[in-house]
Amino acid sequence: MTDPRDNGTDPRPDEQTAEETVAPDKVTDEQENENAAADDPVDVESEEPVELSDEEILRGERDAFEQKWLRVVAELDNVRKRSRREVLETRRFSQAEILRSLLDVQDNFERALQSAADSSDTGEVEALREGVELIFQKFRTILKDKGVQPMEALGVEFDPTFHEAVGQIPREGSEPGQVIEVIQQGFHFGDMVLRPAKVIISS
């Protein structure tokens, strides 16, 4: 009886076939993983942290502090300028209130002088007129020194910013809207209208 092993045949052909079919699959998967890893190169430089020297770190901190310091200085300067401007505006408005009340006193002086000029011309009245006129001139000098200036209104075009119309009448030779009579003089205080002029305009 012949031994099957003598003719060189494998008594388990099915098992050998199975092993041969499985092994290539394993090799293929490993190769695919290797190929995928090869296709996705690793950026070695991006993974390495950039190291700064102590001098560079100190320089960066110095620049950051310098920028903060400059911003703080600029903000303080703006606050200082704004505060100074607000103080000046408050002071100016306070002065304007006082000066506005003094304008009524000036009006009374002016009316007194006009009344003395219209009365009988005697020595006593003339002395009174001269005394009142001296006080009036002194008073106007004080207002001028404080920055109060009379407003030009007669003959100009009516402007509601500077004028207050109390009447409107036709006047030959005058343009419509032109100031033809000043009832109460207006005054400036710097660029502020201290008191608008009360005027009559031509219709």
Buried (B, 14 or more C-beta within 10 A) or exposed (E): EEEEEEEEEEEEEEEEEEEEEEEEEEEEEEEEEEEEEEEEEEEEEEEEEEEEEEEEEEEEEEEEEEEEEEEEEEEEEEEEEEEEEEEEEEEBEEBBEEBBEBBEEBEEBBEBBEEBEEEEEEEEBEEBBEEBBEEBEEBBEEBEEEBBEEBBBEEBEBEEEBBBBEEBEEBEEBEEBBBBBBEBBBBBBEEEBBBBBBBBBBE
